[in-house]
Every structure is written in C-alpha cells, then in structure tokens.
Amino acid sequence: MKFQKGFVEEYEKQLQEEEVQRTLRDKYNIEDDKTVNIVKLSSWQFFIEIVSSWGRKLLTVVMLIFFAIGVLAMLYPKPRTEMLFLFQEILDEITAYLPDFLVFWN
C-alpha cells in the first residue's frame, strides 16, 4: 500500500514540532504537556537570522562558481595552463605584499 506524500510530510512536520516543544519545555522547566511555548525573536535576532541566511546562500553560490571553474580547469588544457599561471601570480603577489601588511598591523 502506497502512502500519499502529503501525509508523510505532515506527520514528519508534526514530529518536528513536538520535538521543538519538548526542548522548550526542558529549557523553561515546564512539566505540563498541555502548555505550548512560543518564542518570538527580537528585531536584532531576526535581522541576524536574515543576514546569516543570505550570507549562507551567497557563500553557496560563490563556492559553486569556484567549483565550476575548478572542474573546467581540470578538464580542458587551455584553461588549465591559464589557471596555473593565474594562481602563480596570486601567490607571488601575496608573498610580496604580506610583509607590508603585517608591518601595517603591528
């Protein structure tokens, strides 16, 4: 017998909500199972949540772009040599400017 997907998702969501309520009861030392705790975020907490979610999404996109560039550099010979040349230039610039940067911070 096949279950409909909506029922399973609804049941899993209900289990997650019960788990959240159980952790909140443990956190606030509430013994009654009939009590439901609702925790609302302050404006700063909400702002931090939004910024962190956008930051994670942006970081994921940047990492996927780097992954695609790396795969292209491994597969095709011409971009491979260009990427090796580019990475060598980056490394040379870092080693050239790193002592000046460290002196600036001291």
N, CA, C and O atoms as a DFTB+ gen file, in Angstrom:
424 C
 N C O
     1  1       0.841      -1.174       0.000
     2  2       0.000       0.000       0.000
     3  2       0.893       1.247       0.000
     4  3       1.814       1.359       0.810
     5  1       0.617       2.163      -0.898
     6  2       1.405       3.387      -1.023
     7  2       0.788       4.497      -0.184
     8  3      -0.427       4.694      -0.167
     9  1       1.670       5.221       0.517
    10  2       1.209       6.372       1.281
    11  2       1.292       7.604       0.404
    12  3       2.173       7.733      -0.447
    13  1       0.356       8.504       0.634
    14  2       0.444       9.762      -0.086
    15  2       1.545      10.605       0.553
    16  3       1.721      10.606       1.771
    17  1       2.270      11.310      -0.282
    18  2       3.436      12.049       0.178
    19  2       3.058      13.148       1.170
    20  3       3.824      13.431       2.090
    21  1       1.919      13.757       1.002
    22  2       1.498      14.841       1.889
    23  2       1.293      14.375       3.317
    24  3       1.606      15.109       4.254
    25  1       0.771      13.159       3.503
    26  2       0.555      12.640       4.845
    27  2       1.879      12.416       5.571
    28  3       2.009      12.726       6.755
    29  1       2.848      11.879       4.857
    30  2       4.152      11.616       5.466
    31  2       4.828      12.928       5.846
    32  3       5.384      13.041       6.938
    33  1       4.787      13.914       4.965
    34  2       5.396      15.212       5.259
    35  2       4.704      15.881       6.429
    36  3       5.360      16.488       7.275
    37  1       3.369      15.777       6.486
    38  2       2.621      16.375       7.581
    39  2       2.973      15.685       8.904
    40  3       3.110      16.350       9.931
    41  1       3.117      14.374       8.883
    42  2       3.476      13.631      10.094
    43  2       4.888      13.993      10.551
    44  3       5.123      14.167      11.746
    45  1       5.831      14.109       9.612
    46  2       7.198      14.495       9.969
    47  2       7.235      15.903      10.535
    48  3       7.981      16.175      11.476
    49  1       6.438      16.800       9.970
    50  2       6.373      18.171      10.467
    51  2       5.806      18.187      11.889
    52  3       6.270      18.946      12.740
    53  1       4.805      17.350      12.137
    54  2       4.222      17.259      13.466
    55  2       5.249      16.716      14.462
    56  3       5.329      17.206      15.589
    57  1       6.033      15.715      14.066
    58  2       7.067      15.180      14.950
    59  2       8.132      16.228      15.269
    60  3       8.608      16.315      16.401
    61  1       8.503      17.026      14.259
    62  2       9.490      18.084      14.488
    63  2       8.946      19.129      15.458
    64  3       9.674      19.605      16.330
    65  1       7.667      19.488      15.311
    66  2       7.052      20.469      16.203
    67  2       7.002      19.935      17.639
    68  3       7.248      20.678      18.590
    69  1       6.684      18.654      17.792
    70  2       6.673      18.062      19.126
    71  2       8.071      18.065      19.741
    72  3       8.218      18.299      20.941
    73  1       9.091      17.809      18.933
    74  2      10.466      17.836      19.422
    75  2      10.865      19.241      19.863
    76  3      11.523      19.412      20.889
    77  1      10.464      20.249      19.081
    78  2      10.756      21.639      19.438
    79  2      10.071      21.983      20.753
    80  3      10.678      22.602      21.627
    81  1       8.807      21.583      20.897
    82  2       8.088      21.876      22.130
    83  2       8.717      21.151      23.322
    84  3       8.772      21.702      24.421
    85  1       9.185      19.932      23.112
    86  2       9.825      19.190      24.195
    87  2      11.107      19.899      24.647
    88  3      11.368      20.010      25.845
    89  1      11.905      20.377      23.684
    90  2      13.127      21.087      24.067
    91  2      12.812      22.402      24.775
    92  3      13.521      22.795      25.702
    93  1      11.740      23.087      24.336
    94  2      11.354      24.328      25.012
    95  2      10.859      24.045      26.428
    96  3      11.151      24.812      27.346
    97  1      10.117      22.961      26.618
    98  2       9.664      22.600      27.969
    99  2      10.855      22.289      28.868
   100  3      10.873      22.672      30.038
   101  1      11.849      21.595      28.317
   102  2      13.049      21.305      29.103
   103  2      13.820      22.575      29.426
   104  3      14.355      22.721      30.525
   105  1      13.876      23.487      28.476
   106  2      14.638      24.720      28.664
   107  2      14.009      25.604      29.745
   108  3      14.720      26.191      30.561
   109  1      12.667      25.698      29.748
   110  2      11.980      26.583      30.682
   111  2      11.391      25.840      31.886
   112  3      10.614      26.414      32.651
   113  1      11.762      24.559      32.056
   114  2      11.341      23.756      33.207
   115  2       9.822      23.724      33.378
   116  3       9.308      24.014      34.458
   117  1       9.121      23.378      32.326
   118  2       7.670      23.252      32.367
   119  2       7.329      21.771      32.323
   120  3       7.773      21.045      31.433
   121  1       6.526      21.325      33.305
   122  2       6.183      19.909      33.411
   123  2       4.921      19.554      32.631
   124  3       4.746      18.401      32.235
   125  1       4.055      20.509      32.411
   126  2       2.751      20.245      31.793
   127  2       2.894      20.036      30.288
   128  3       3.518      20.850      29.608
   129  1       2.321      18.951      29.763
   130  2       2.364      18.690      28.325
   131  2       1.360      19.532      27.551
   132  3       1.453      19.647      26.329
   133  1       0.397      20.123      28.261
   134  2      -0.633      20.917      27.590
   135  2      -0.154      22.332      27.278
   136  3      -0.769      23.036      26.477
   137  1       0.930      22.743      27.904
   138  2       1.441      24.093      27.703
   139  2       2.261      24.142      26.426
   140  3       3.122      23.291      26.200
   141  1       1.995      25.135      25.596
   142  2       2.735      25.343      24.353
   143  2       3.521      26.633      24.501
   144  3       2.956      27.683      24.808
   145  1       4.816      26.554      24.284
   146  2       5.687      27.728      24.376
   147  2       5.906      28.311      22.996
   148  3       6.180      27.591      22.036
   149  1       5.781      29.618      22.909
   150  2       6.048      30.317      21.661
   151  2       7.185      31.294      21.931
   152  3       7.077      32.170      22.789
   153  1       8.266      31.132      21.192
   154  2       9.418      32.001      21.360
   155  2       9.492      32.916      20.146
   156  3       9.617      32.461      19.009
   157  1       9.411      34.209      20.413
   158  2       9.486      35.186      19.327
   159  2      10.857      35.838      19.326
   160  3      11.408      36.157      20.380
   161  1      11.396      36.029      18.144
   162  2      12.707      36.650      18.014
   163  2      12.590      38.158      18.142
   164  3      11.607      38.749      17.693
   165  1      13.583      38.779      18.750
   166  2      13.622      40.230      18.788
   167  2      14.027      40.732      17.404
   168  3      14.377      39.946      16.525
   169  1      13.976      42.023      17.228
   170  2      14.278      42.579      15.908
   171  2      15.737      42.316      15.521
   172  3      16.033      42.055      14.355
   173  1      16.654      42.386      16.504
   174  2      18.060      42.121      16.206
   175  2      18.286      40.663      15.870
   176  3      19.028      40.342      14.943
   177  1      17.649      39.778      16.620
   178  2      17.784      38.352      16.334
   179  2      17.225      38.030      14.954
   180  3      17.801      37.236      14.211
   181  1      16.096      38.655      14.616
   182  2      15.507      38.452      13.297
   183  2      16.446      38.958      12.208
   184  3      16.638      38.293      11.190
   185  1      17.031      40.136      12.424
   186  2      17.965      40.701      11.455
   187  2      19.179      39.792      11.274
   188  3      19.629      39.569      10.150
   189  1      19.705      39.271      12.376
   190  2      20.859      38.374      12.297
   191  2      20.495      37.093      11.564
   192  3      21.295      36.588      10.776
   193  1      19.298      36.554      11.808
   194  2      18.848      35.351      11.103
   195  2      18.763      35.603       9.598
   196  3      19.207      34.774       8.805
   197  1      18.200      36.734       9.206
   198  2      18.054      37.055       7.782
   199  2      19.414      37.235       7.128
   200  3      19.665      36.698       6.049
   201  1      20.292      37.989       7.780
   202  2      21.628      38.231       7.218
   203  2      22.411      36.923       7.109
   204  3      23.095      36.688       6.113
   205  1      22.311      36.078       8.125
   206  2      23.050      34.816       8.067
   207  2      22.495      33.892       6.987
   208  3      23.261      33.182       6.335
   209  1      21.187      33.889       6.788
   210  2      20.631      33.035       5.725
   211  2      21.061      33.547       4.348
   212  3      21.397      32.753       3.469
   213  1      21.053      34.863       4.160
   214  2      21.513      35.418       2.876
   215  2      23.004      35.163       2.690
   216  3      23.454      34.867       1.583
   217  1      23.766      35.279       3.773
   218  2      25.202      35.025       3.693
   219  2      25.495      33.585       3.314
   220  3      26.384      33.321       2.505
   221  1      24.737      32.636       3.904
   222  2      24.925      31.229       3.545
   223  2      24.594      30.978       2.083
   224  3      25.297      30.235       1.398
   225  1      23.517      31.605       1.606
   226  2      23.139      31.435       0.201
   227  2      24.197      32.027      -0.729
   228  3      24.544      31.421      -1.743
   229  1      24.705      33.203      -0.387
   230  2      25.739      33.837      -1.200
   231  2      27.013      32.999      -1.197
   232  3      27.641      32.819      -2.241
   233  1      27.395      32.490      -0.037
   234  2      28.579      31.649       0.065
   235  2      28.415      30.366      -0.754
   236  3      29.371      29.900      -1.375
   237  1      27.216      29.800      -0.757
   238  2      26.955      28.605      -1.554
   239  2      27.113      28.895      -3.041
   240  3      27.708      28.096      -3.764
   241  1      26.595      30.015      -3.503
   242  2      26.709      30.378      -4.916
   243  2      28.172      30.598      -5.300
   244  3      28.616      30.144      -6.355
   245  1      28.916      31.295      -4.446
   246  2      30.332      31.554      -4.730
   247  2      31.113      30.241      -4.782
   248  3      31.959      30.053      -5.657
   249  1      30.831      29.338      -3.847
   250  2      31.525      28.051      -3.839
   251  2      31.175      27.226      -5.078
   252  3      32.041      26.542      -5.624
   253  1      29.925      27.281      -5.528
   254  2      29.551      26.558      -6.749
   255  2      30.261      27.136      -7.970
   256  3      30.660      26.392      -8.865
   257  1      30.421      28.455      -8.010
   258  2      31.148      29.080      -9.121
   259  2      32.609      28.636      -9.097
   260  3      33.171      28.285     -10.134
   261  1      33.225      28.651      -7.909
   262  2      34.614      28.182      -7.807
   263  2      34.740      26.716      -8.196
   264  3      35.713      26.321      -8.838
   265  1      33.761      25.912      -7.811
   266  2      33.768      24.502      -8.179
   267  2      33.705      24.339      -9.689
   268  3      34.435      23.525     -10.255
   269  1      32.832      25.111     -10.353
   270  2      32.715      25.021     -11.806
   271  2      34.010      25.455     -12.487
   272  3      34.435      24.835     -13.462
   273  1      34.637      26.509     -11.982
   274  2      35.910      26.959     -12.559
   275  2      36.974      25.884     -12.377
   276  3      37.765      25.633     -13.287
   277  1      36.997      25.253     -11.218
   278  2      37.974      24.195     -10.971
   279  2      37.770      22.999     -11.881
   280  3      38.736      22.429     -12.387
   281  1      36.522      22.616     -12.091
   282  2      36.240      21.486     -12.979
   283  2      36.645      21.821     -14.408
   284  3      37.232      20.989     -15.100
   285  1      36.332      23.040     -14.854
   286  2      36.734      23.438     -16.199
   287  2      38.253      23.467     -16.338
   288  3      38.797      23.080     -17.372
   289  1      38.927      23.925     -15.299
   290  2      40.387      23.986     -15.355
   291  2      40.992      22.586     -15.405
   292  3      42.052      22.397     -16.003
   293  1      40.343      21.610     -14.792
   294  2      40.872      20.246     -14.829
   295  2      40.564      19.553     -16.150
   296  3      41.355      18.732     -16.612
   297  1      39.435      19.869     -16.759
   298  2      39.011      19.139     -17.953
   299  2      39.679      19.615     -19.242
   300  3      40.053      18.803     -20.088
   301  1      39.823      20.909     -19.386
   302  2      40.335      21.445     -20.641
   303  2      41.763      21.955     -20.464
   304  3      42.061      22.604     -19.462
   305  1      42.652      21.673     -21.420
   306  2      44.064      22.036     -21.239
   307  2      44.337      23.539     -21.261
   308  3      45.171      24.017     -20.492
   309  1      43.654      24.293     -22.123
   310  2      43.952      25.723     -22.209
   311  2      43.586      26.467     -20.920
   312  3      44.415      27.222     -20.413
   313  1      42.384      26.287     -20.370
   314  2      42.112      26.960     -19.090
   315  2      43.013      26.455     -17.955
   316  3      43.291      27.191     -17.008
   317  1      43.463      25.211     -18.052
   318  2      44.321      24.668     -17.002
   319  2      45.617      25.458     -16.909
   320  3      46.040      25.829     -15.815
   321  1      46.246      25.716     -18.042
   322  2      47.501      26.471     -18.023
   323  2      47.265      27.919     -17.589
   324  3      48.074      28.496     -16.864
   325  1      46.151      28.497     -18.040
   326  2      45.842      29.870     -17.633
   327  2      45.591      29.956     -16.129
   328  3      46.041      30.900     -15.478
   329  1      44.878      28.979     -15.577
   330  2      44.598      28.981     -14.144
   331  2      45.893      28.785     -13.342
   332  3      46.084      29.426     -12.309
   333  1      46.774      27.908     -13.813
   334  2      48.046      27.725     -13.118
   335  2      48.871      29.010     -13.128
   336  3      49.492      29.365     -12.125
   337  1      48.875      29.713     -14.279
   338  2      49.576      30.982     -14.384
   339  2      48.940      32.019     -13.446
   340  3      49.648      32.772     -12.778
   341  1      47.610      32.053     -13.401
   342  2      46.898      32.995     -12.540
   343  2      47.179      32.714     -11.065
   344  3      47.432      33.640     -10.295
   345  1      47.136      31.438     -10.670
   346  2      47.402      31.092      -9.283
   347  2      48.839      31.415      -8.893
   348  3      49.094      31.819      -7.758
   349  1      49.778      31.241      -9.815
   350  2      51.171      31.586      -9.534
   351  2      51.321      33.088      -9.334
   352  3      52.065      33.520      -8.454
   353  1      50.621      33.896     -10.141
   354  2      50.667      35.349      -9.965
   355  2      50.061      35.761      -8.625
   356  3      50.594      36.635      -7.942
   357  1      48.955      35.135      -8.255
   358  2      48.316      35.447      -6.976
   359  2      49.253      35.112      -5.826
   360  3      49.402      35.903      -4.895
   361  1      49.874      33.965      -5.885
   362  2      50.801      33.563      -4.833
   363  2      51.993      34.520      -4.759
   364  3      52.432      34.875      -3.665
   365  1      52.514      34.938      -5.905
   366  2      53.629      35.892      -5.914
   367  2      53.223      37.228      -5.287
   368  3      53.996      37.816      -4.531
   369  1      52.012      37.711      -5.596
   370  2      51.556      38.984      -5.031
   371  2      51.330      38.871      -3.529
   372  3      51.639      39.798      -2.780
   373  1      50.795      37.744      -3.091
   374  2      50.581      37.566      -1.653
   375  2      51.907      37.559      -0.916
   376  3      52.047      38.208       0.121
   377  1      52.878      36.834      -1.441
   378  2      54.181      36.789      -0.767
   379  2      54.890      38.138      -0.832
   380  3      55.675      38.467       0.058
   381  1      54.621      38.927      -1.883
   382  2      55.263      40.238      -1.991
   383  2      54.638      41.247      -1.024
   384  3      55.356      42.051      -0.430
   385  1      53.312      41.218      -0.858
   386  2      52.632      42.220      -0.040
   387  2      52.397      41.787       1.396
   388  3      52.036      42.625       2.222
   389  1      52.584      40.525       1.730
   390  2      52.318      40.056       3.080
   391  2      53.214      40.719       4.126
   392  3      52.703      41.099       5.180
   393  1      54.515      40.879       3.898
   394  2      55.324      41.572       4.927
   395  2      54.866      43.003       5.181
   396  3      54.854      43.451       6.327
   397  1      54.486      43.728       4.125
   398  2      53.998      45.110       4.304
   399  2      52.698      45.104       5.106
   400  3      52.484      45.966       5.959
   401  1      51.845      44.143       4.833
   402  2      50.575      44.050       5.532
   403  2      50.781      43.740       7.016
   404  3      50.099      44.297       7.876
   405  1      51.713      42.858       7.301
   406  2      51.989      42.505       8.692
   407  2      52.628      43.671       9.454
   408  3      52.365      43.859      10.641
   409  1      53.460      44.443       8.771
   410  2      54.063      45.623       9.398
   411  2      52.988      46.660       9.693
   412  3      53.046      47.337      10.720
   413  1      52.014      46.790       8.812
   414  2      50.926      47.751       8.989
   415  2      50.117      47.432      10.242
   416  3      49.704      48.348      10.953
   417  1      49.884      46.157      10.525
   418  2      49.058      45.782      11.675
   419  2      49.832      45.790      12.979
   420  3      49.216      45.738      14.043
   421  1      51.135      45.851      12.946
   422  2      51.909      45.880      14.193
   423  2      52.157      47.278      14.608
   424  3      52.793      47.513      15.636
